[in-house]
């Protein structure tokens, strides 16, 4: 795959994608949104177990590209299409079977904030600064609002979205927006590598099914008994599938087949 706004590094089972508009603090253009969606759709069809999203340069993502919005002029349909395209992309990121890790530094604004909200693991450098600046620009956090509320709750989402407050990495950790905080960008990279290795120790199908289960619990759209019935069926299938290898590896005191690459990397 070739991209104009992204850099993709593919390793066995691990894809690392870097937002590559560093001269604009990796602001999201429509092209970047479309390329991210293409990449994520490809990841679902490939042997991608971990997707790392990060930014080239000093920043993760400064939000939407205002120039792209201005280029739409007075065409409200085009503006809505641009906005909704981002929503499709972030929905896809949220539901990816692969584990999604966001490595955050510098500006984490608007759409970048939204991406952090749909990550399975968000690791931030102390340089990271977070904000929902849309209302200060006269616009709405239209597509990311549901994911922000899910991540940090309505009370804190109101404070950040309605006042446009900027917060530091320590505050983001306190709010539950990020899971880990690193002293600097070098330690950020070390923590990302450690997280990748840990994710690869978990069985891929079990991980994907667990992620689907957690979303189903959060969505609360199924009756609980129906959800648990389906979970029981998935559990039985897992025991008969990856669970056999997992149990055998445990008894033989060796890494499971899916974890061997991660263990070898740790020893290297």
C-alpha positions as CSV (number, residue, x, y, z in Angstrom):
1,X,0.0,0.0,0.0
2,X,1.2,3.5,-0.8
3,X,0.0,6.6,1.0
4,X,0.7,10.3,0.7
5,X,-0.2,11.3,4.3
6,X,0.8,8.2,6.2
7,X,3.9,6.1,6.7
8,X,3.3,2.4,7.3
9,X,5.8,0.0,8.8
10,X,4.6,-3.6,8.6
11,X,6.1,-6.3,10.8
12,X,4.8,-9.8,11.4
13,X,1.3,-9.2,13.0
14,X,2.2,-5.6,13.8
15,X,1.4,-2.5,11.8
16,X,2.8,0.9,12.8
17,X,1.2,3.8,11.1
18,X,2.6,7.3,11.4
19,X,0.5,10.4,10.6
20,X,2.9,12.1,8.2
21,X,2.1,15.8,7.9
22,X,4.5,17.0,10.5
23,X,4.8,20.4,9.0
24,X,1.1,20.9,9.9
25,X,1.3,19.1,13.3
26,X,-0.3,16.1,11.5
27,X,-3.6,17.9,11.0
28,X,-6.1,15.6,9.4
29,X,-7.0,16.3,5.8
30,X,-9.7,14.4,4.0
31,X,-7.0,12.5,2.2
32,X,-5.5,11.4,5.5
33,X,-8.9,10.3,6.8
34,X,-9.5,8.2,3.6
35,X,-6.1,6.7,3.8
36,X,-6.5,5.7,7.4
37,X,-9.8,4.1,6.6
38,X,-8.2,2.2,3.7
39,X,-5.4,1.0,6.0
40,X,-7.8,-0.1,8.7
41,X,-10.0,-2.0,6.3
42,X,-6.8,-3.7,5.0
43,X,-5.7,-4.5,8.5
44,X,-9.0,-6.4,9.1
45,X,-8.3,-8.6,6.1
46,X,-4.6,-9.2,7.0
47,X,-2.8,-10.9,9.8
48,X,-2.6,-7.7,11.8
49,X,-2.9,-8.3,15.5
50,X,-1.6,-4.9,16.8
51,X,-2.1,-1.5,15.1
52,X,0.0,1.4,16.5
53,X,-1.0,4.9,15.6
54,X,1.5,7.7,16.1
55,X,2.6,11.0,14.6
56,X,5.8,12.0,12.8
57,X,7.6,15.0,14.2
58,X,6.8,16.6,17.6
59,X,3.0,16.1,17.5
60,X,0.4,13.3,17.4
61,X,-2.4,15.2,15.6
62,X,-3.6,18.8,15.9
63,X,-7.1,17.9,14.7
64,X,-8.9,18.6,11.5
65,X,-7.2,20.6,8.7
66,X,-9.0,24.0,8.7
67,X,-7.8,24.6,5.1
68,X,-9.6,21.5,3.9
69,X,-12.8,22.8,5.5
70,X,-12.3,26.3,4.0
71,X,-11.7,24.7,0.6
72,X,-15.3,23.3,0.7
73,X,-16.5,26.9,0.7
74,X,-20.2,27.2,1.1
75,X,-21.0,23.7,0.1
76,X,-22.7,22.3,3.2
77,X,-23.1,18.8,1.6
78,X,-19.4,18.6,1.0
79,X,-18.6,19.8,4.5
80,X,-21.0,17.2,6.0
81,X,-19.4,14.5,3.8
82,X,-15.9,15.5,5.0
83,X,-17.0,15.3,8.7
84,X,-18.9,12.1,8.3
85,X,-15.9,10.5,6.6
86,X,-13.9,11.0,9.8
87,X,-16.8,9.4,11.7
88,X,-16.6,6.3,9.5
89,X,-12.9,6.1,10.1
90,X,-13.1,6.4,13.9
91,X,-15.9,3.9,14.1
92,X,-13.7,1.5,12.2
93,X,-10.8,2.1,14.5
94,X,-13.0,1.6,17.5
95,X,-14.2,-1.9,16.3
96,X,-11.0,-3.2,14.8
97,X,-10.3,-6.8,15.8
98,X,-6.6,-5.9,16.3
99,X,-5.4,-4.2,19.4
100,X,-5.1,-0.4,18.8
101,X,-2.3,1.5,20.6
102,X,-2.0,5.2,20.3
103,X,1.4,6.8,21.1
104,X,0.7,10.4,22.0
105,X,3.0,13.4,22.1
106,X,2.7,17.1,21.5
107,X,-0.7,18.2,20.2
108,X,-3.5,15.8,20.7
109,X,-6.4,17.9,19.6
110,X,-9.8,17.4,18.1
111,X,-9.7,14.4,15.8
112,X,-6.4,13.3,17.4
113,X,-8.2,13.4,20.8
114,X,-10.9,11.3,19.2
115,X,-8.4,8.7,18.0
116,X,-7.0,8.5,21.5
117,X,-10.5,7.8,22.8
118,X,-11.0,4.7,20.7
119,X,-7.6,3.2,21.4
120,X,-7.3,0.0,23.5
121,X,-4.2,1.5,25.0
122,X,-3.2,5.1,25.0
123,X,0.4,5.9,26.1
124,X,1.4,9.6,26.4
125,X,4.6,11.4,26.7
126,X,4.8,14.2,29.2
127,X,5.0,16.5,26.2
128,X,1.4,15.7,25.2
129,X,-1.3,18.4,25.4
130,X,-4.9,17.6,24.9
131,X,-7.9,19.7,23.9
132,X,-11.3,19.8,22.2
133,X,-10.9,23.3,20.7
134,X,-13.8,23.0,18.2
135,X,-16.2,25.4,20.0
136,X,-13.5,28.1,20.2
137,X,-13.3,27.8,16.4
138,X,-17.0,28.1,15.9
139,X,-17.6,24.4,15.1
140,X,-18.7,21.2,16.8
141,X,-16.8,18.0,17.9
142,X,-19.5,16.3,15.8
143,X,-18.1,12.8,15.1
144,X,-15.9,12.3,18.2
145,X,-18.4,13.4,20.9
146,X,-19.9,9.9,21.5
147,X,-16.4,8.4,21.9
148,X,-15.2,11.2,24.2
149,X,-18.2,10.7,26.4
150,X,-17.7,6.9,26.5
151,X,-14.0,7.4,27.4
152,X,-14.1,10.1,30.1
153,X,-17.8,10.5,31.0
154,X,-20.3,13.2,30.3
155,X,-19.2,15.5,33.2
156,X,-15.6,15.8,32.0
157,X,-16.6,15.9,28.3
158,X,-18.8,18.9,29.0
159,X,-15.9,20.7,30.7
160,X,-13.5,20.1,27.9
161,X,-15.8,20.5,24.9
162,X,-17.8,23.5,26.1
163,X,-14.8,25.5,27.4
164,X,-12.1,24.3,25.0
165,X,-9.7,23.8,27.9
166,X,-6.3,22.5,27.2
167,X,-5.0,19.8,29.7
168,X,-1.6,18.2,30.2
169,X,-0.7,14.5,30.1
170,X,-1.0,14.2,33.9
171,X,-4.6,15.5,33.8
172,X,-5.4,13.2,30.8
173,X,-4.1,10.2,32.9
174,X,-6.3,11.3,35.8
175,X,-9.4,11.5,33.6
176,X,-8.8,8.0,32.1
177,X,-8.2,9.4,28.6
178,X,-4.7,7.8,28.6
179,X,-3.5,4.7,30.4
180,X,0.2,5.3,30.8
181,X,2.4,8.3,31.1
182,X,6.1,8.5,30.1
183,X,8.8,11.0,31.0
184,X,9.8,11.8,27.4
185,X,9.5,10.6,23.8
186,X,12.3,8.1,24.1
187,X,10.6,6.3,27.0
188,X,7.3,6.5,25.0
189,X,8.9,4.4,22.3
190,X,10.1,1.9,24.9
191,X,6.7,1.6,26.4
192,X,5.1,1.1,23.0
193,X,7.4,-1.8,22.2
194,X,6.7,-3.4,25.6
195,X,3.0,-3.0,25.0
196,X,3.3,-4.6,21.5
197,X,5.2,-7.6,23.0
198,X,2.5,-8.0,25.7
199,X,-0.3,-7.9,23.2
200,X,1.3,-10.6,21.1
201,X,1.3,-12.9,24.1
202,X,-2.5,-13.0,24.0
203,X,-4.3,-15.3,21.5
204,X,-5.5,-13.4,18.5
205,X,-9.0,-14.9,18.1
206,X,-9.6,-14.7,21.9
207,X,-8.5,-11.1,21.9
208,X,-10.8,-10.1,19.0
209,X,-13.8,-11.9,20.5
210,X,-13.1,-10.3,23.9
211,X,-13.0,-6.9,22.3
212,X,-16.3,-7.6,20.6
213,X,-17.8,-8.8,23.9
214,X,-16.6,-5.7,25.8
215,X,-18.2,-3.4,23.1
216,X,-21.4,-5.4,23.4
217,X,-21.5,-4.9,27.1
218,X,-20.9,-1.2,26.8
219,X,-23.5,-0.8,24.0
220,X,-26.1,-2.5,26.2
221,X,-28.2,-3.1,23.1
222,X,-28.7,-6.9,23.7
223,X,-30.6,-8.3,26.6
224,X,-28.1,-9.5,29.2
225,X,-29.2,-13.1,29.0
226,X,-28.8,-13.1,25.2
227,X,-25.3,-11.5,25.5
228,X,-24.2,-14.1,28.1
229,X,-25.6,-17.0,26.0
230,X,-23.5,-15.8,23.0
231,X,-20.5,-15.3,25.3
232,X,-20.9,-18.9,26.5
233,X,-20.9,-20.2,22.9
234,X,-17.8,-18.2,22.2
235,X,-16.1,-19.4,25.3
236,X,-16.8,-23.0,24.3
237,X,-15.4,-22.4,20.8
238,X,-12.3,-20.8,22.3
239,X,-11.7,-23.8,24.7
240,X,-11.9,-26.1,21.7
241,X,-9.7,-23.8,19.6
242,X,-6.9,-21.6,20.9
243,X,-7.6,-22.8,24.4
244,X,-6.1,-26.2,23.7
245,X,-2.8,-24.6,22.7
246,X,-3.0,-22.2,25.6
247,X,-3.6,-25.1,28.1
248,X,-0.8,-27.2,26.6
249,X,1.7,-24.3,26.7
250,X,0.8,-23.7,30.3
251,X,1.3,-27.3,31.3
252,X,4.5,-27.6,29.3
253,X,5.8,-24.3,30.7
254,X,6.5,-22.8,27.3
255,X,5.1,-19.9,25.3
256,X,2.0,-20.5,23.3
257,X,2.5,-20.7,19.6
258,X,1.0,-17.2,19.1
259,X,3.4,-15.7,21.7
260,X,6.7,-17.2,20.5
261,X,7.7,-14.2,18.4
262,X,7.1,-11.8,21.3
263,X,9.2,-13.9,23.7
264,X,12.0,-14.2,21.2
265,X,12.0,-10.4,20.8
266,X,12.2,-10.0,24.5
267,X,15.3,-12.2,24.7
268,X,17.0,-10.5,21.8
